[in-house]
Structure formats: C-alpha cells, structure tokens
Amino acid sequence: MSIRIASLQRYPVKGLSPEFLETAALTRGGYFPGDRLFAVENGPAGFDPADPQHQPKIKFLMLMRNESLARLKTRYVDSITTLFIEEGGREVARGDLSTPEGRLATEAFLRRFMPKELRGPPKVLSAPEGFRFTDSRRGYVSLINVASVRALENVVGAPVDPLRFRGNVHLEGLAPWAEFDLVGKVLTAPSGVRLKVTKRIERCAATNVDPATGIRDLQIPKSLMEAYGHFDCGIYAEVLSGGSLALDDSLEPEQAALALD
C-alpha cells in the first residue's frame, strides 16, 4: 500500500477558510499546528478561557448554519497574530487577534457582514494553551481520502471539492473508502511521525456548502447515507510520535509485531 500526502491545510479560525501548507510539524499528543486557534462565539456561549471545555459547534459561527462565511477568504499571519479578511478579492477587515482592538475590529466586520445570522454580539475567542476549537474533544488530525470524494462525485452527479470536508491532510493512493480499514492502525511518515487512526468522521450539513461560493448546493450527508448506509467521510488520528509531514510524503501502515513461538 502506497499512501501519498496530496495536500496539507490548517484552519486557524473555526468556520473560516483554509490555509495551505507545504510542511507541518506535529508533536506527540498535539493538535495539527495552527489549526482552530480561534473561534467566533455567536452570542454568549459561556466559554471560560480559565477552564476551557469542549462545546458544541452550534455555539460558534460555522458553515453548518452560516454558509455565508465561505464567501470570505481569510489569512492568519502567526508572526504578527493578525487575521486578514477578503471578500470578492478585496480586503474588508484586518485585526491583530492578540489585542482587544484587533478582535473588536474583526467582530465589527462580522456584525456588518452577517447581522441576520447573529444570535448576539459575536466574540472572537482565542484558544488557551493546550486547547483547540475542534469538533472532536481530543487532539485529532483529520485525514481525507481523495478517492472516496471522487467516488462520492459519481453518487451526487456533480464535482465535490475535498475542501468541503475541512480536513488537515488529503491522501491519495488508497482505494475509495479504504481509509476506514485503517481505524486502529498506525501510519508512519519518513520523518518518524506516527499517527494512530482512531475513528471515522461523521459528516454534518457543513459539507453541503460549496467552499468557493458559499452556496448550499449539495446534500452530502443524505447522499452518503443513501449510497453507503453511513454519514462518514474521513478519519481522525492521534499523534503518537512527533515529526514533520510534507507534501508528497508517503504514509505506511505500521506492521504489527509478530508473536514469538
């Protein structure tokens, strides 16, 4: 089996656009680097940064309910902790998310951009150390098998962008849906990264939204259930050993040790 990393992407702000990477440095037990560092509370949700607890994604702005977010192209520059927001190829907002003023500027833009979708004042939240605004409760890396997405295209009768599934790592070289057979196995990369595949990813209505246009144009979960009897696309993995992942790196299933007679 030859599995190749076709793309790497992070989502610095939950619900906003991806950023493409050439390499990603993973640490044991950690999250995908730079991923889901921020979220925008859609009205008061009770998040306490002194005691961060996983909360349902419906408490935040997200594509499942707020497809208009897909019309925004965002870029987060770590060195200056600043989020840049574009709409229609034009910069419409920027803010240093490490400062109250920068967060207020971002929140003010969102109030203008999507007033009817807000349940209360939007609030930019920053993830405390050791916490991320992921859908899953643990520090998972999400992997998408591009061949499965291509198979799904045949089911829905339309192109399906793998970015609909908002994964960190896109894989090529697997047969469609063969990623599910990797659950419980460990994948190794040339740098020494070891990823333990923990479970399949159940999909929600966020995947119905075209990530380029913001149009809710497909019924992905319904199509998955009708064609395959499940809502799943993609897998989660935990980082057992750190190192770097890079484009075109191979991932190999680790062979189980043979029992001695």
N, C-alpha and C positions, 0 to 999 in steps of 0.2 A: 504494500500500500504506500503510495507517494502522495502526501498531502502538502499543498503549497499555500503559503500566505499570499493572497492576491491583493489585499489592502488592509490598512490599519487606520482606525479612526477613533477619535475621542469626542465626547460631548461635554464641554466644560460647563454649560448651563443646561439643566434638565429642561427638555422640551424644545430647545433651540437647535441650530444647525450643527452638523458635524464638522470636525477639522481633521484633515488627512495627514497622516504621519508616515515617515519613512522608517523610523525605528521607534520602539517603545521599551523603556527599561522597567521591568517588573521586579517586585520584591516579594519575598515569601510572605504569604498570608495577606498581601496587599491588594488594593484595587488597581484597575487599569489606570496608568498615570494620566493625571489631568482630567479624569472623567467625572462628570456630575459633581463638580466642585461647588456649584451654586444651584439654587432653585428659586423660583418666584412664588411666594405664597399668594394664593388667590383669596384674599380676605384672611382675617386672623385664623390661624390653624393651631396655635398653641405650641409651636416648636420652641424648645428650650435649648439654646446652644450650650448651656452648662450641663445639661443632661440630655444629650441628643438621642432620640428614639426614632426608629423607622416609622414612617407614616404613610398612609395610602396615597398614591399619586394623585388622586382626585382633589387633594388639598392644595395642589400646586397647578400652575399653568402647564398644560401638557397637550400633546397632539390629539389624544383620545377625545377631548372635549373642545380644544381650541385650535382647530386646523389652520386658522389664520396665521399662527406662528410660523408655518412653513414658508410663508412669503418673505420672511426675514432671513437674511444671511448674516451670520454673526462670526466674529473672530475675537478670541481672548488671547491677549499677549501677556504671558506669565511675568516677564521681566518688569513690566510696568503695571501689572494687575488691572489691566484696562480691557473692557468689553467694547467692541465696535459693532454697531448695528447698521446694516444696509437694507434698503427696500428699493426694488427696481433699479439696482445698480448705483444708488446714491446713498451716501452716509446720512442717516437720520438721527443718530444718537451715539454718544460715547460716554463712558463713565469709568472712573477708577473704582473698582468694586471693593477696594480696601478702605475706602473713605466714605463717611456719611454723605458727602456731597455727590460723589460719583454714583452711589446707589440711588440717591434721590433723583438724579438726572435720568437714570435708567427707568426708574419707577414712573416718573412723569411722562416719559415717552410712551410707556405701556398704557397709561391711563388715556392718552390721546389716541393710541392705535386701536385699542380694543375695549372701549368703555362698556359696551353692552354685555361683554363676556366676564366682567369682573363682579365678584360677589362682595367685594370690599376693597380697601386700598391694597394694591399689590406691594409686596415687600420682598426685596432681594435678600435671600438668606445665604450665608457662607458656611460651608461645612466645617465643623471643628476638626481638629486633628484626629485621625483615625476613623472618621465618619464620612460617608458619601450619600448623596441623594439618589441612590439606585432603587430600582423597583424591587430587587431582591434584598433580603435582610443581611446577607453576608457579602464579603468582598469578591464577588464573582467577576470573571472576564467572560464576555459573551461572544460566541463564535457562530457565524452563519455559513452554511454550505451553499455556495452559489448554484450548484447543480440542483438542489432542492427548489430554489427560487425559480430556476428555469423550468423545472417540471410543473411548478405552480402556474407559470405563464400559460402552459397548454390547457390547464384546467379553467382559468378565468378568460382565456382567449384574448389576452392583452399583455403588453410588456409590464413587467413587475421589477421595479428598481430594488435591488437588495438593500438600499438605504432605508426603505420603509421599515426594516426590522431593527434599525438603530443599534447594530452590533459593533463590537470593538474590532473583531478580526473576521475577515471574509476568507473562506477557504475554497480552494479548487483541488481537483484530483479525487474527490470522493464521488461515489455514485449517489444519485438522488436519495435522500433520507438515510443514507448510511451513517450519518453523524449520530443518529440515535443508538446505533450499535456500540458507540464509544462510551456511553454512560458507564461509569465505574472504572474506566481505563485511564491510564496516564499517558499524555502526549509529551514528547521531548523535542526540544529545538537544539540546533547546533551550539548555541551559547550555554546550554545547560539548563535552560528553563524547563521546568516540569509542571504540566498542567493536569490536574485531576478533574476529569469530566464528571460533574455531579448530577445534573438533571437536564431534562428538556425544558424549553422555554414556551410557555403557553402565551398565545397572542391575543391582543385586545384590538379594539376598533381604531387605535392609533395607526395601525398598518393600512387602514383604508384610505389614508391621506397620501396623495402624491407629494413626496418631499420637495419637488421642484416648484410646483404650482400652488400647493395648499388646497387643492380641490379634493374633496372626498369622493373618489371616482370608482373605487372597487370595494368588494365585500370579502376581504381576505379571511377572517376567522370563519365566516359562513362557508366559503369555498373550501377551506381546509377540512371542515367537518363533513361536508357533503362528499368530498372526493376521497378522504383518507380516514375519516372517523375520529379525528382529533383536531385540536386547535394549535398544534405545536409547530414551531419552525425555529431552529437554532438550539444551541446547547450552552449551558453555563459550565465554567471550570474554575477551580481554585488554584492559586499559585502555590505549589509545593516547594519549588526551588526557584530562586530569582535568576535574572539574567536579562538579555535583550532579545526582542523579536524584531525582525526586519522584513521588508518586502522581499518576496521570493524565497524566504527561508522555508525549509521543509520541517514538517512535524511528523514524528514517527510514534506509533503506539509502542509503549514500553512492554517488553516481553516479560511475562510473569516468570519468576524463578522456578526452575524445575525442582520438584520434590526429590530428595535423595532416597535411594532404596535403603 
